[in-house]
Amino acid sequence: MYRFLFSARWLGWLAMVAVIAAGCVGLGRWQLDRREEVVQNIQRIEANYDAAPVRYVPGANGFDSYDPSREWTPVTFTGTYDVGNQVVVRNRPLNGQPGYEVLTPLRLDDGTAVIIDRGWLPIGNAEAGRPDTIPAPPAGRVEVTARTKPGEPAVNRGAPEGQVASIDLAALAGTLDYPVQDAAYGLLALERPAAAETPVAAPKPSIDEGPHLSYSLQWFAFGVLAFVGLGYAARLQRRSDAERDGTAPDRPVRQRRRPSSEEEEDAILDSQGIR
């Protein structure tokens, strides 16, 4: 029967299959965790992105102490752009095209500032590594509505003068001589008055869950198939052992049907080319 399953070789194969199945389960759970993160972000987008803007209140809107649940929430600020300390973020693709994002400090009435991401610019043609022009923001006092985004970690990569490698708010704050709200920045949605020319507005983020659920089910299926394959191999081994020691059941022999006399006569005529 299947006593061979308790041999060292088959126990080793069972252990190997168990390890493979455990790995598949782990990868499946990892895909489920990734899907959960995506679903949570989609829920924040749907709840906050198109919400009515709220007026900025120091210490109450998540720019000095970030609250992840407020991501994408529109907030309206009043202040003056500090164009002299404007920088661009390098290596920012949009729709497959490389480019930059423009970061401009907006100085507020309380003496602090918030970083506004005013949009995207393509790589320039006149000088390598820089945009051709950076559209000027509105001069003087301006009302800005921007969506809340968390700052980014520092990137160990250099950048030319006037450029940064990431939206590292703490690093940006260290270059300015006035306090900056460094827990979050604003992704521009609206300026009043409007600028004569603006960078390309950031597109609305995708709410597609992606293939994480289907990938997780595939990994779980692979884990099950590993045991199915082991069972099939054991069945073949049992059949081989039974045939070798003569204990395999006799297989019924199919009897060929004897041709009728009419069929024999037709065959003779066909061989002689009569028909």
JOWOMO-V166800 format. One record per backbone hydrogen bond with DSSP energy under -1.0 kcal/mol. CO is the residue of the C=O (numbers start at 0). NH is the residue of the N-H. Records with the same first field share a line. If there is no record, write none. Layout:
CO = NH  NH
This chain:
1 = 4
2 = 5
3 = 6
6 = 10
7 = 11
8 = 12
9 = 13
10 = 14
11 = 15
12 = 16
13 = 17
14 = 18
15 = 19
16 = 20
17 = 21
18 = 22
19 = 23
20 = 24
21 = 25
22 = 26
23 = 27
24 = 28
25 = 29
26 = 30
27 = 31
28 = 32
29 = 33
30 = 34
31 = 35
32 = 36
33 = 37
34 = 38
35 = 39
36 = 40
37 = 41
38 = 42
39 = 43
40 = 44
41 = 45
42 = 46
43 = 47
44 = 48
47 = 50
53 = 75
56 = 59
62 = 182
66 = 69
67 = 70
69 = 72
72 = 147
73 = 53
74 = 145
75 = 55
76 = 143
78 = 141
79 = 106
81 = 84
82 = 85
86 = 102
87 = 163
88 = 100
93 = 96
96 = 93
97 = 122
98 = 91
99 = 120
100 = 88
101 = 117
102 = 86
103 = 115
104 = 81
105 = 113
106 = 79
107 = 110
111 = 107
112 = 180
113 = 105
114 = 185
115 = 103
116 = 187
118 = 101
119 = 199
120 = 99
126 = 129
129 = 123
141 = 78
142 = 191
143 = 76
144 = 188  189
145 = 74
146 = 186
147 = 71
148 = 184
154 = 156
159 = 162
161 = 87
163 = 89
165 = 167
166 = 151  168
167 = 171
168 = 172
169 = 173
171 = 174
172 = 175
184 = 148
185 = 116
186 = 146
189 = 144
191 = 142
199 = 119
210 = 214
211 = 215
212 = 216
213 = 217
214 = 218
215 = 219
216 = 220
217 = 221
218 = 222
219 = 223
220 = 224
221 = 225
223 = 227
224 = 228
225 = 229
226 = 230
227 = 231
228 = 232
229 = 233
230 = 234
231 = 235
232 = 236
233 = 237
234 = 238
235 = 239
236 = 240
237 = 241
238 = 242
239 = 243
240 = 244
241 = 246  247
259 = 263
260 = 264
261 = 265
262 = 266
263 = 267
264 = 268
265 = 269
266 = 270
267 = 271
268 = 273
269 = 272
